[in-house]
Amino acid sequence: MISNPWRLIGEIFTPFFGTIKYLLGQWLPLAFVPTIAPASWMIAGFPLLKLFSAQGLSVLSITIRYAMTVVPGLCYGAILWWGKRESDVENSPLPSPKFRHFWVACICLSLFFTFTSNPNRTFYFLVPDSVQPWVYVPAHQQWQHVSQMRPLLEKIPDDASAAATTYIIPHLSSRRAVLRFPRMKFRNDAREVEKVEYIIVDLWRLNRYQVAFKSDRQRLEKIVPRIKELYNSGEYGITDFADGVVLMQKGVVSNLDAVDGWENFRQEIVGAVFSKNSDK
């Protein structure tokens, strides 16, 4: 950072429109008061510098954990700014009625953008995840899928290490070692490298959303061959399969019914996904 300051400056303002969009998203609910509040810049300045100097688009997402370091400083700085204004201006209503109306409009806009952007697919039961192509999974289908996945989760002991796809990880988060598949190796408390005991992968979800989201399609293209490779090598056995969810255990013999279910589902994926890439 000291030896190459120009690169640092470039990283702070790159991507330019993404950075501006992030700041506008943070300022909008507070009626842009943090832009003129010195305390907001002093408190939130270093967290913002950390985010803007980092690489990757995820750090500029308002809906994930990185934003938690910025929000308290912006809000508290705005509170201090209003407190100082009230002490400086006597017998004057602060904020003024006109500004209050503006603030209400900003909050309404913020709520509108939050709902329509469907952050982390939170409103999946109301808002389609994609309009073109149309991808919508109603709540009852999600619940049916979860009801078939839970028995597989229950087969993973509480003290066992596991690797799972993104949306299953929260269900396993109480364990000592949890990885996002296809990562499988971790360093234990004895500083020894070992592989997870269980693997659970939700291919149904990836297959459902891959038509609209490139990232899900890329994960599917990577995960399906990896599961086949682990099964063929005998290192992991397929112990259960239900509604597109595969459960594997290290060093066990595969369940033939589960293997049949996996193979049938894999053929569907290969025909629907991998053939598209070959056509390209």
C-alpha positions in Angstrom: 0.0 0.0 0.0 2.9 2.3 0.7 5.1 1.3 -2.2 2.4 1.4 -4.8 -0.1 4.0 -3.7 -1.5 4.5 -7.3 -2.7 0.9 -7.3 -4.3 1.4 -4.0 -6.2 4.5 -5.3 -7.3 2.5 -8.3 -8.6 -0.4 -6.2 -10.6 2.0 -4.0 -12.5 3.5 -7.0 -12.7 0.2 -9.0 -15.3 -0.8 -10.0 -16.4 2.9 -10.2 -20.2 2.4 -10.6 -20.2 -0.5 -8.2 -18.6 1.7 -5.5 -21.0 4.5 -6.2 -24.0 2.1 -6.1 -22.8 0.8 -2.7 -22.5 4.2 -1.2 -25.9 5.3 -2.4 -27.4 2.1 -1.0 -25.9 2.9 2.4 -26.8 6.6 2.4 -30.4 6.3 1.0 -32.1 5.1 4.2 -30.5 8.0 6.1 -31.5 10.6 3.6 -27.8 11.1 2.6 -27.0 12.7 6.0 -23.8 10.6 6.3 -22.3 12.4 3.2 -22.1 15.6 5.2 -21.6 14.2 8.7 -17.9 14.2 9.7 -18.4 11.6 12.4 -19.8 9.2 9.8 -16.7 9.5 7.8 -14.4 9.2 10.8 -16.1 6.1 12.2 -17.0 4.3 9.0 -14.1 5.6 6.9 -11.6 2.8 7.8 -14.2 0.0 7.3 -15.1 1.5 3.9 -11.4 1.8 3.0 -11.0 -1.9 3.8 -14.0 -2.9 1.6 -13.1 -0.6 -1.3 -9.5 -1.8 -1.4 -10.5 -5.4 -1.5 -11.0 -7.4 -4.7 -14.2 -9.2 -5.7 -17.8 -8.0 -6.1 -19.1 -9.7 -2.9 -17.4 -7.0 -0.6 -19.6 -4.4 -2.3 -22.8 -6.3 -1.5 -25.0 -4.5 1.1 -26.9 -7.7 1.9 -24.0 -9.8 3.3 -21.8 -9.7 6.4 -19.3 -7.2 5.1 -21.8 -4.3 5.4 -22.1 -4.9 9.2 -18.8 -3.1 9.8 -20.0 0.1 8.0 -23.6 0.5 9.1 -23.0 1.4 12.8 -20.6 4.2 11.9 -22.9 5.7 9.3 -25.9 5.6 11.6 -24.1 6.9 14.7 -22.4 9.7 12.7 -25.8 10.8 11.4 -27.2 10.8 15.0 -24.3 13.0 16.2 -24.8 15.3 13.3 -28.5 15.8 14.1 -27.6 16.3 17.8 -25.2 19.0 17.0 -27.7 20.7 14.7 -30.4 20.7 17.3 -28.0 22.3 19.9 -26.9 25.0 17.4 -30.4 25.9 16.2 -32.9 26.9 18.9 -36.6 27.3 18.5 -36.5 25.6 15.1 -38.0 22.2 14.4 -35.4 19.7 13.3 -35.8 18.1 11.0 -38.1 20.4 9.1 -41.4 19.1 7.7 -40.0 19.3 4.2 -37.0 17.3 5.1 -39.1 14.7 7.0 -41.1 14.2 3.8 -37.9 13.7 1.9 -36.6 11.3 4.5 -39.8 9.2 4.3 -39.5 9.1 0.5 -35.9 7.9 0.9 -36.9 5.1 3.3 -39.7 4.1 1.0 -37.3 3.9 -2.0 -34.9 1.9 0.1 -37.6 -0.6 1.0 -38.7 -0.8 -2.6 -35.2 -1.5 -3.9 -34.6 -4.0 -1.1 -37.8 -6.0 -2.0 -37.3 -5.9 -5.7 -33.7 -6.9 -5.6 -34.7 -10.0 -3.5 -31.5 -10.1 -1.5 -30.1 -13.6 -1.0 -33.4 -14.8 -2.6 -35.1 -14.0 0.7 -38.5 -13.4 -0.9 -38.4 -16.5 -3.0 -42.0 -17.4 -2.1 -43.3 -14.1 -3.6 -40.7 -12.8 -6.1 -39.4 -15.0 -9.0 -35.7 -15.4 -8.9 -35.5 -14.7 -12.6 -38.0 -13.4 -15.1 -36.2 -14.3 -18.3 -35.8 -17.2 -18.1 -38.7 -17.7 -15.7 -37.4 -19.3 -12.4 -39.9 -19.5 -9.5 -40.0 -22.1 -6.8 -43.0 -21.7 -4.6 -42.8 -22.1 -0.8 -44.6 -25.5 -0.7 -42.0 -27.0 -3.1 -39.2 -25.7 -1.0 -40.8 -27.2 2.1 -41.3 -30.6 0.4 -37.6 -30.5 -0.6 -36.5 -29.7 2.9 -38.6 -32.5 4.4 -36.8 -35.0 2.2 -33.4 -33.5 2.9 -33.7 -33.5 6.7 -33.5 -37.3 7.2 -30.1 -37.2 5.3 -28.9 -34.4 7.6 -29.9 -36.5 10.7 -27.6 -39.3 9.6 -24.5 -37.0 10.0 -23.3 -37.2 13.7 -23.0 -34.0 15.6 -19.3 -34.4 16.1 -18.5 -35.4 12.5 -16.7 -33.2 10.0 -18.7 -32.5 6.9 -18.6 -30.7 3.5 -21.8 -29.3 2.0 -23.2 -27.0 -0.6 -23.8 -23.4 0.4 -27.5 -23.6 1.5 -26.9 -26.7 3.6 -24.0 -25.3 5.6 -26.2 -23.4 8.1 -27.8 -26.7 9.1 -24.3 -28.1 10.0 -22.8 -24.9 11.4 -22.6 -26.2 15.0 -20.0 -28.8 14.0 -16.3 -28.2 14.6 -15.3 -28.7 10.9 -17.7 -27.6 8.1 -16.5 -26.9 4.6 -18.1 -25.7 1.4 -18.0 -28.5 -1.1 -16.0 -29.3 -3.3 -13.5 -28.3 -0.6 -12.8 -31.4 1.5 -9.5 -31.0 3.4 -9.1 -29.1 6.7 -6.5 -28.8 9.5 -7.7 -30.3 12.7 -6.8 -29.1 16.3 -3.7 -31.2 16.2 -2.6 -29.3 13.1 -3.0 -32.4 11.0 -4.6 -32.3 7.5 -7.5 -34.6 7.0 -10.5 -35.0 4.8 -14.1 -34.6 6.0 -16.1 -37.7 7.1 -19.4 -36.8 5.3 -20.4 -35.0 2.2 -23.9 -33.7 1.5 -24.7 -32.0 -1.7 -28.0 -30.4 -2.8 -28.0 -30.9 -6.6 -31.7 -30.2 -6.9 -31.3 -26.6 -6.0 -28.3 -26.0 -8.3 -30.1 -27.8 -11.1 -33.3 -25.7 -10.6 -31.5 -22.4 -10.7 -28.7 -23.1 -13.2 -30.9 -22.0 -16.1 -30.8 -18.4 -14.8 -27.6 -18.1 -12.7 -24.2 -18.7 -14.3 -22.6 -19.3 -10.9 -25.0 -22.2 -10.0 -24.4 -23.7 -13.5 -20.6 -23.5 -12.9 -20.9 -25.2 -9.5 -23.0 -27.9 -11.0 -20.5 -28.5 -13.7 -17.7 -28.8 -11.1 -19.6 -30.8 -8.4 -21.2 -33.5 -10.5 -17.9 -34.9 -11.9 -16.3 -34.6 -8.5 -19.0 -36.8 -6.9 -18.6 -39.4 -9.6 -14.8 -39.3 -9.2 -15.1 -39.9 -5.4 -17.6 -42.7 -5.9 -15.6 -44.4 -8.6 -12.4 -44.3 -6.5 -14.1 -45.9 -3.6 -12.9 -43.3 -1.2 -16.4 -42.2 -0.4 -19.6 -44.3 -0.6 -23.0 -43.0 -1.6 -25.1 -43.9 1.5 -28.4 -42.1 0.7 -30.1 -40.1 -2.0 -33.4 -38.2 -1.9 -34.9 -35.5 -4.2 -31.5 -34.5 -5.7 -29.6 -34.5 -2.4 -26.6 -36.8 -2.2 -25.1 -38.1 1.1 -21.6 -39.6 1.0 -19.5 -41.1 3.8 -15.8 -41.7 3.9 -14.6 -45.3 3.6 -18.0 -47.1 3.5 -19.7 -49.3 0.9 -22.3 -47.5 -1.2 -26.0 -48.2 -0.9 -27.2 -49.6 -4.2 -30.6 -47.9 -4.1 -29.0 -44.6 -3.4 -26.5 -45.1 -6.2 -29.3 -45.9 -8.6 -31.1 -42.7 -7.6 -27.9 -40.7 -8.0 -27.1 -42.1 -11.4 -30.6 -41.4 -12.7 -30.5 -37.8 -11.5 -27.0 -37.4 -12.8 -28.1 -38.5 -16.3 -30.8 -35.8 -16.2 -28.3 -33.2 -15.3 -25.8 -34.3 -17.9 -28.5 -34.1 -20.5 -29.9 -30.7 -19.4 -26.6 -28.9 -18.5 -23.6 -30.4 -20.1 -25.2 -30.8 -23.5 -25.7 -27.0 -23.6 -22.0 -26.4 -23.1 -21.2 -28.9 -25.9 -23.6 -27.1 -28.2 -21.7 -23.9 -27.5 
